[in-house]
Amino acid sequence: MIEIEEKVRESKGFKVLMAMLDEYFGKNNYQIRQYQFEGYSGDDPNVDFRMIVDLPKLKGVSFGVGGSGNSEMFRVGGTGSIGIAIPTKNTDHILISGEHGDGLAYALNLKKWYFGVGVENTEKVHEYFDIFMNYYNKI
């Protein structure tokens, strides 16, 4: 498990996600409650992961990164994508935090963003986080 955690921390997706959280919320204004790793040992070490993050006005937000790392290291290759799931009412879906919620794009009916955003496209990552912040600031 420690090997998987190290690979996650070395991944481009993890670095971009942490930079976005720091940029949008400040280093001391959020708390990572839990990590969930989906790692496989051997020749196929896919280490997709999710983090449950508590923000000042919203607890239990799920930030997920899939397919991030060296392309030869992962099944799907590439640098990955980031997705956000938010606690919402009136849904049967359960987030990994245990709270009811939906993906950000689904909750806001933004089909363009259903699959999150690619880590490599800095402009799109900021656009995706701007959408999240717009939602967050209205809470």
mmCIF file of the C-alpha atoms, coordinates in Angstrom:
data_MODEL
# 
_entry.id   MODEL 
# 
loop_
_atom_site.group_PDB 
_atom_site.id 
_atom_site.type_symbol 
_atom_site.label_atom_id 
_atom_site.label_alt_id 
_atom_site.label_comp_id 
_atom_site.label_asym_id 
_atom_site.label_entity_id 
_atom_site.label_seq_id 
_atom_site.pdbx_PDB_ins_code 
_atom_site.Cartn_x 
_atom_site.Cartn_y 
_atom_site.Cartn_z 
_atom_site.occupancy 
_atom_site.B_iso_or_equiv 
_atom_site.pdbx_formal_charge 
_atom_site.auth_seq_id 
_atom_site.auth_comp_id 
_atom_site.auth_asym_id 
_atom_site.auth_atom_id 
_atom_site.pdbx_PDB_model_num 
ATOM 1   C CA . MET A 1 1   ? 0.000   0.000  0.000   1.00 0.00 ? 1   MET A CA 1 
ATOM 2   C CA . ILE A 1 2   ? 2.859   2.398  0.762   1.00 0.00 ? 2   ILE A CA 1 
ATOM 3   C CA . GLU A 1 3   ? 4.231   1.796  -2.745  1.00 0.00 ? 3   GLU A CA 1 
ATOM 4   C CA . ILE A 1 4   ? 0.855   2.790  -4.196  1.00 0.00 ? 4   ILE A CA 1 
ATOM 5   C CA . GLU A 1 5   ? 0.693   5.929  -2.049  1.00 0.00 ? 5   GLU A CA 1 
ATOM 6   C CA . GLU A 1 6   ? 4.159   6.951  -3.268  1.00 0.00 ? 6   GLU A CA 1 
ATOM 7   C CA . LYS A 1 7   ? 3.116   6.451  -6.898  1.00 0.00 ? 7   LYS A CA 1 
ATOM 8   C CA . VAL A 1 8   ? 0.000   8.531  -6.311  1.00 0.00 ? 8   VAL A CA 1 
ATOM 9   C CA . ARG A 1 9   ? 1.990   11.388 -4.798  1.00 0.00 ? 9   ARG A CA 1 
ATOM 10  C CA . GLU A 1 10  ? 4.409   11.273 -7.753  1.00 0.00 ? 10  GLU A CA 1 
ATOM 11  C CA . SER A 1 11  ? 1.599   11.380 -10.313 1.00 0.00 ? 11  SER A CA 1 
ATOM 12  C CA . LYS A 1 12  ? 0.843   14.479 -12.340 1.00 0.00 ? 12  LYS A CA 1 
ATOM 13  C CA . GLY A 1 13  ? -2.841  14.226 -11.366 1.00 0.00 ? 13  GLY A CA 1 
ATOM 14  C CA . PHE A 1 14  ? -2.063  14.389 -7.638  1.00 0.00 ? 14  PHE A CA 1 
ATOM 15  C CA . LYS A 1 15  ? 0.265   17.348 -8.086  1.00 0.00 ? 15  LYS A CA 1 
ATOM 16  C CA . VAL A 1 16  ? -2.254  19.272 -10.210 1.00 0.00 ? 16  VAL A CA 1 
ATOM 17  C CA . LEU A 1 17  ? -5.126  18.507 -7.823  1.00 0.00 ? 17  LEU A CA 1 
ATOM 18  C CA . MET A 1 18  ? -3.152  19.659 -4.776  1.00 0.00 ? 18  MET A CA 1 
ATOM 19  C CA . ALA A 1 19  ? -2.069  22.823 -6.613  1.00 0.00 ? 19  ALA A CA 1 
ATOM 20  C CA . MET A 1 20  ? -5.717  23.589 -7.464  1.00 0.00 ? 20  MET A CA 1 
ATOM 21  C CA . LEU A 1 21  ? -6.895  23.044 -3.878  1.00 0.00 ? 21  LEU A CA 1 
ATOM 22  C CA . ASP A 1 22  ? -4.092  25.282 -2.593  1.00 0.00 ? 22  ASP A CA 1 
ATOM 23  C CA . GLU A 1 23  ? -4.799  27.953 -5.214  1.00 0.00 ? 23  GLU A CA 1 
ATOM 24  C CA . TYR A 1 24  ? -8.564  28.041 -4.760  1.00 0.00 ? 24  TYR A CA 1 
ATOM 25  C CA . PHE A 1 25  ? -8.819  27.465 -0.992  1.00 0.00 ? 25  PHE A CA 1 
ATOM 26  C CA . GLY A 1 26  ? -5.396  28.171 0.508   1.00 0.00 ? 26  GLY A CA 1 
ATOM 27  C CA . LYS A 1 27  ? -3.162  25.528 2.068   1.00 0.00 ? 27  LYS A CA 1 
ATOM 28  C CA . ASN A 1 28  ? -4.717  25.770 5.526   1.00 0.00 ? 28  ASN A CA 1 
ATOM 29  C CA . ASN A 1 29  ? -8.375  26.128 4.529   1.00 0.00 ? 29  ASN A CA 1 
ATOM 30  C CA . TYR A 1 30  ? -9.227  22.539 3.672   1.00 0.00 ? 30  TYR A CA 1 
ATOM 31  C CA . GLN A 1 31  ? -8.746  19.169 5.300   1.00 0.00 ? 31  GLN A CA 1 
ATOM 32  C CA . ILE A 1 32  ? -8.171  15.882 3.511   1.00 0.00 ? 32  ILE A CA 1 
ATOM 33  C CA . ARG A 1 33  ? -10.303 13.465 5.480   1.00 0.00 ? 33  ARG A CA 1 
ATOM 34  C CA . GLN A 1 34  ? -9.497  10.253 3.619   1.00 0.00 ? 34  GLN A CA 1 
ATOM 35  C CA . TYR A 1 35  ? -7.689  8.802  0.600   1.00 0.00 ? 35  TYR A CA 1 
ATOM 36  C CA . GLN A 1 36  ? -9.020  5.874  -1.375  1.00 0.00 ? 36  GLN A CA 1 
ATOM 37  C CA . PHE A 1 37  ? -6.552  4.119  -3.679  1.00 0.00 ? 37  PHE A CA 1 
ATOM 38  C CA . GLU A 1 38  ? -7.353  1.657  -6.418  1.00 0.00 ? 38  GLU A CA 1 
ATOM 39  C CA . GLY A 1 39  ? -3.952  0.087  -6.878  1.00 0.00 ? 39  GLY A CA 1 
ATOM 40  C CA . TYR A 1 40  ? -2.876  -3.150 -8.460  1.00 0.00 ? 40  TYR A CA 1 
ATOM 41  C CA . SER A 1 41  ? 0.529   -4.676 -7.904  1.00 0.00 ? 41  SER A CA 1 
ATOM 42  C CA . GLY A 1 42  ? 2.728   -6.240 -10.538 1.00 0.00 ? 42  GLY A CA 1 
ATOM 43  C CA . ASP A 1 43  ? 2.942   -5.221 -14.176 1.00 0.00 ? 43  ASP A CA 1 
ATOM 44  C CA . ASP A 1 44  ? -0.311  -3.264 -14.114 1.00 0.00 ? 44  ASP A CA 1 
ATOM 45  C CA . PRO A 1 45  ? 0.024   -0.719 -11.289 1.00 0.00 ? 45  PRO A CA 1 
ATOM 46  C CA . ASN A 1 46  ? -3.004  1.486  -11.942 1.00 0.00 ? 46  ASN A CA 1 
ATOM 47  C CA . VAL A 1 47  ? -3.246  3.780  -8.940  1.00 0.00 ? 47  VAL A CA 1 
ATOM 48  C CA . ASP A 1 48  ? -6.367  5.825  -9.548  1.00 0.00 ? 48  ASP A CA 1 
ATOM 49  C CA . PHE A 1 49  ? -7.427  7.547  -6.349  1.00 0.00 ? 49  PHE A CA 1 
ATOM 50  C CA . ARG A 1 50  ? -10.053 9.672  -4.657  1.00 0.00 ? 50  ARG A CA 1 
ATOM 51  C CA . MET A 1 51  ? -9.786  12.081 -1.759  1.00 0.00 ? 51  MET A CA 1 
ATOM 52  C CA . ILE A 1 52  ? -12.546 13.146 0.574   1.00 0.00 ? 52  ILE A CA 1 
ATOM 53  C CA . VAL A 1 53  ? -11.993 16.812 1.364   1.00 0.00 ? 53  VAL A CA 1 
ATOM 54  C CA . ASP A 1 54  ? -13.714 18.993 3.937   1.00 0.00 ? 54  ASP A CA 1 
ATOM 55  C CA . LEU A 1 55  ? -13.935 22.634 2.885   1.00 0.00 ? 55  LEU A CA 1 
ATOM 56  C CA . PRO A 1 56  ? -15.026 25.493 5.155   1.00 0.00 ? 56  PRO A CA 1 
ATOM 57  C CA . LYS A 1 57  ? -18.589 25.594 3.732   1.00 0.00 ? 57  LYS A CA 1 
ATOM 58  C CA . LEU A 1 58  ? -18.921 22.063 2.313   1.00 0.00 ? 58  LEU A CA 1 
ATOM 59  C CA . LYS A 1 59  ? -17.907 18.787 3.945   1.00 0.00 ? 59  LYS A CA 1 
ATOM 60  C CA . GLY A 1 60  ? -17.318 15.477 2.177   1.00 0.00 ? 60  GLY A CA 1 
ATOM 61  C CA . VAL A 1 61  ? -16.401 16.646 -1.334  1.00 0.00 ? 61  VAL A CA 1 
ATOM 62  C CA . SER A 1 62  ? -14.884 13.838 -3.409  1.00 0.00 ? 62  SER A CA 1 
ATOM 63  C CA . PHE A 1 63  ? -11.998 14.710 -5.729  1.00 0.00 ? 63  PHE A CA 1 
ATOM 64  C CA . GLY A 1 64  ? -10.986 11.829 -7.968  1.00 0.00 ? 64  GLY A CA 1 
ATOM 65  C CA . VAL A 1 65  ? -8.067  11.323 -10.310 1.00 0.00 ? 65  VAL A CA 1 
ATOM 66  C CA . GLY A 1 66  ? -7.950  8.509  -12.814 1.00 0.00 ? 66  GLY A CA 1 
ATOM 67  C CA . GLY A 1 67  ? -5.209  7.348  -15.155 1.00 0.00 ? 67  GLY A CA 1 
ATOM 68  C CA . SER A 1 68  ? -2.534  9.709  -13.868 1.00 0.00 ? 68  SER A CA 1 
ATOM 69  C CA . GLY A 1 69  ? 1.158   8.927  -14.032 1.00 0.00 ? 69  GLY A CA 1 
ATOM 70  C CA . ASN A 1 70  ? 3.707   7.759  -16.551 1.00 0.00 ? 70  ASN A CA 1 
ATOM 71  C CA . SER A 1 71  ? 1.950   6.333  -19.599 1.00 0.00 ? 71  SER A CA 1 
ATOM 72  C CA . GLU A 1 72  ? 3.987   3.121  -19.457 1.00 0.00 ? 72  GLU A CA 1 
ATOM 73  C CA . MET A 1 73  ? 2.990   2.707  -15.813 1.00 0.00 ? 73  MET A CA 1 
ATOM 74  C CA . PHE A 1 74  ? -0.780  2.786  -16.281 1.00 0.00 ? 74  PHE A CA 1 
ATOM 75  C CA . ARG A 1 75  ? -3.281  0.740  -18.239 1.00 0.00 ? 75  ARG A CA 1 
ATOM 76  C CA . VAL A 1 76  ? -4.963  3.717  -19.874 1.00 0.00 ? 76  VAL A CA 1 
ATOM 77  C CA . GLY A 1 77  ? -1.815  5.811  -20.238 1.00 0.00 ? 77  GLY A CA 1 
ATOM 78  C CA . GLY A 1 78  ? -1.723  9.564  -20.274 1.00 0.00 ? 78  GLY A CA 1 
ATOM 79  C CA . THR A 1 79  ? -1.652  11.984 -17.419 1.00 0.00 ? 79  THR A CA 1 
ATOM 80  C CA . GLY A 1 80  ? -5.175  11.456 -16.169 1.00 0.00 ? 80  GLY A CA 1 
ATOM 81  C CA . SER A 1 81  ? -8.332  13.355 -15.476 1.00 0.00 ? 81  SER A CA 1 
ATOM 82  C CA . ILE A 1 82  ? -9.830  15.040 -12.429 1.00 0.00 ? 82  ILE A CA 1 
ATOM 83  C CA . GLY A 1 83  ? -13.456 14.728 -11.380 1.00 0.00 ? 83  GLY A CA 1 
ATOM 84  C CA . ILE A 1 84  ? -15.367 16.348 -8.529  1.00 0.00 ? 84  ILE A CA 1 
ATOM 85  C CA . ALA A 1 85  ? -18.400 14.912 -6.734  1.00 0.00 ? 85  ALA A CA 1 
ATOM 86  C CA . ILE A 1 86  ? -20.375 17.082 -4.341  1.00 0.00 ? 86  ILE A CA 1 
ATOM 87  C CA . PRO A 1 87  ? -22.749 16.312 -1.481  1.00 0.00 ? 87  PRO A CA 1 
ATOM 88  C CA . THR A 1 88  ? -26.309 17.033 -2.633  1.00 0.00 ? 88  THR A CA 1 
ATOM 89  C CA . LYS A 1 89  ? -29.807 16.350 -1.388  1.00 0.00 ? 89  LYS A CA 1 
ATOM 90  C CA . ASN A 1 90  ? -32.528 14.519 -3.303  1.00 0.00 ? 90  ASN A CA 1 
ATOM 91  C CA . THR A 1 91  ? -30.300 11.804 -4.720  1.00 0.00 ? 91  THR A CA 1 
ATOM 92  C CA . ASP A 1 92  ? -29.855 8.118  -4.073  1.00 0.00 ? 92  ASP A CA 1 
ATOM 93  C CA . HIS A 1 93  ? -26.164 8.180  -5.026  1.00 0.00 ? 93  HIS A CA 1 
ATOM 94  C CA . ILE A 1 94  ? -23.675 7.769  -2.200  1.00 0.00 ? 94  ILE A CA 1 
ATOM 95  C CA . LEU A 1 95  ? -20.231 9.378  -2.311  1.00 0.00 ? 95  LEU A CA 1 
ATOM 96  C CA . ILE A 1 96  ? -17.208 7.625  -0.834  1.00 0.00 ? 96  ILE A CA 1 
ATOM 97  C CA . SER A 1 97  ? -17.581 9.971  2.139   1.00 0.00 ? 97  SER A CA 1 
ATOM 98  C CA . GLY A 1 98  ? -20.867 8.180  2.880   1.00 0.00 ? 98  GLY A CA 1 
ATOM 99  C CA . GLU A 1 99  ? -22.909 11.278 2.089   1.00 0.00 ? 99  GLU A CA 1 
ATOM 100 C CA . HIS A 1 100 ? -25.540 11.557 -0.615  1.00 0.00 ? 100 HIS A CA 1 
ATOM 101 C CA . GLY A 1 101 ? -24.198 13.324 -3.685  1.00 0.00 ? 101 GLY A CA 1 
ATOM 102 C CA . ASP A 1 102 ? -23.534 13.493 -7.407  1.00 0.00 ? 102 ASP A CA 1 
ATOM 103 C CA . GLY A 1 103 ? -20.779 14.398 -9.785  1.00 0.00 ? 103 GLY A CA 1 
ATOM 104 C CA . LEU A 1 104 ? -20.433 18.156 -10.184 1.00 0.00 ? 104 LEU A CA 1 
ATOM 105 C CA . ALA A 1 105 ? -21.412 18.118 -13.854 1.00 0.00 ? 105 ALA A CA 1 
ATOM 106 C CA . TYR A 1 106 ? -24.405 15.861 -13.231 1.00 0.00 ? 106 TYR A CA 1 
ATOM 107 C CA . ALA A 1 107 ? -25.624 17.948 -10.276 1.00 0.00 ? 107 ALA A CA 1 
ATOM 108 C CA . LEU A 1 108 ? -25.359 21.157 -12.325 1.00 0.00 ? 108 LEU A CA 1 
ATOM 109 C CA . ASN A 1 109 ? -26.491 19.539 -15.614 1.00 0.00 ? 109 ASN A CA 1 
ATOM 110 C CA . LEU A 1 110 ? -23.283 20.438 -17.445 1.00 0.00 ? 110 LEU A CA 1 
ATOM 111 C CA . LYS A 1 111 ? -22.884 17.591 -19.939 1.00 0.00 ? 111 LYS A CA 1 
ATOM 112 C CA . LYS A 1 112 ? -19.601 18.950 -21.277 1.00 0.00 ? 112 LYS A CA 1 
ATOM 113 C CA . TRP A 1 113 ? -17.941 18.101 -17.961 1.00 0.00 ? 113 TRP A CA 1 
ATOM 114 C CA . TYR A 1 114 ? -19.466 14.651 -17.255 1.00 0.00 ? 114 TYR A CA 1 
ATOM 115 C CA . PHE A 1 115 ? -16.062 12.966 -17.468 1.00 0.00 ? 115 PHE A CA 1 
ATOM 116 C CA . GLY A 1 116 ? -14.165 15.602 -15.515 1.00 0.00 ? 116 GLY A CA 1 
ATOM 117 C CA . VAL A 1 117 ? -11.202 17.397 -17.015 1.00 0.00 ? 117 VAL A CA 1 
ATOM 118 C CA . GLY A 1 118 ? -7.843  16.290 -18.396 1.00 0.00 ? 118 GLY A CA 1 
ATOM 119 C CA . VAL A 1 119 ? -4.902  17.066 -16.143 1.00 0.00 ? 119 VAL A CA 1 
ATOM 120 C CA . GLU A 1 120 ? -2.711  18.345 -18.995 1.00 0.00 ? 120 GLU A CA 1 
ATOM 121 C CA . ASN A 1 121 ? -5.066  21.143 -20.059 1.00 0.00 ? 121 ASN A CA 1 
ATOM 122 C CA . THR A 1 122 ? -4.354  23.842 -17.468 1.00 0.00 ? 122 THR A CA 1 
ATOM 123 C CA . GLU A 1 123 ? -6.930  26.237 -18.902 1.00 0.00 ? 123 GLU A CA 1 
ATOM 124 C CA . LYS A 1 124 ? -9.686  23.608 -18.717 1.00 0.00 ? 124 LYS A CA 1 
ATOM 125 C CA . VAL A 1 125 ? -8.660  22.557 -15.197 1.00 0.00 ? 125 VAL A CA 1 
ATOM 126 C CA . HIS A 1 126 ? -9.058  26.168 -14.070 1.00 0.00 ? 126 HIS A CA 1 
ATOM 127 C CA . GLU A 1 127 ? -12.385 26.422 -15.912 1.00 0.00 ? 127 GLU A CA 1 
ATOM 128 C CA . TYR A 1 128 ? -13.621 23.258 -14.148 1.00 0.00 ? 128 TYR A CA 1 
ATOM 129 C CA . PHE A 1 129 ? -12.536 24.573 -10.741 1.00 0.00 ? 129 PHE A CA 1 
ATOM 130 C CA . ASP A 1 130 ? -14.127 27.954 -11.529 1.00 0.00 ? 130 ASP A CA 1 
ATOM 131 C CA . ILE A 1 131 ? -17.432 26.121 -12.086 1.00 0.00 ? 131 ILE A CA 1 
ATOM 132 C CA . PHE A 1 132 ? -16.979 24.366 -8.752  1.00 0.00 ? 132 PHE A CA 1 
ATOM 133 C CA . MET A 1 133 ? -16.122 27.648 -7.014  1.00 0.00 ? 133 MET A CA 1 
ATOM 134 C CA . ASN A 1 134 ? -19.189 29.333 -8.509  1.00 0.00 ? 134 ASN A CA 1 
ATOM 135 C CA . TYR A 1 135 ? -21.316 26.539 -7.015  1.00 0.00 ? 135 TYR A CA 1 
ATOM 136 C CA . TYR A 1 136 ? -19.374 26.652 -3.728  1.00 0.00 ? 136 TYR A CA 1 
ATOM 137 C CA . ASN A 1 137 ? -19.698 30.416 -3.318  1.00 0.00 ? 137 ASN A CA 1 
ATOM 138 C CA . LYS A 1 138 ? -23.500 30.202 -3.671  1.00 0.00 ? 138 LYS A CA 1 
ATOM 139 C CA . ILE A 1 139 ? -23.828 27.801 -0.744  1.00 0.00 ? 139 ILE A CA 1 
# 
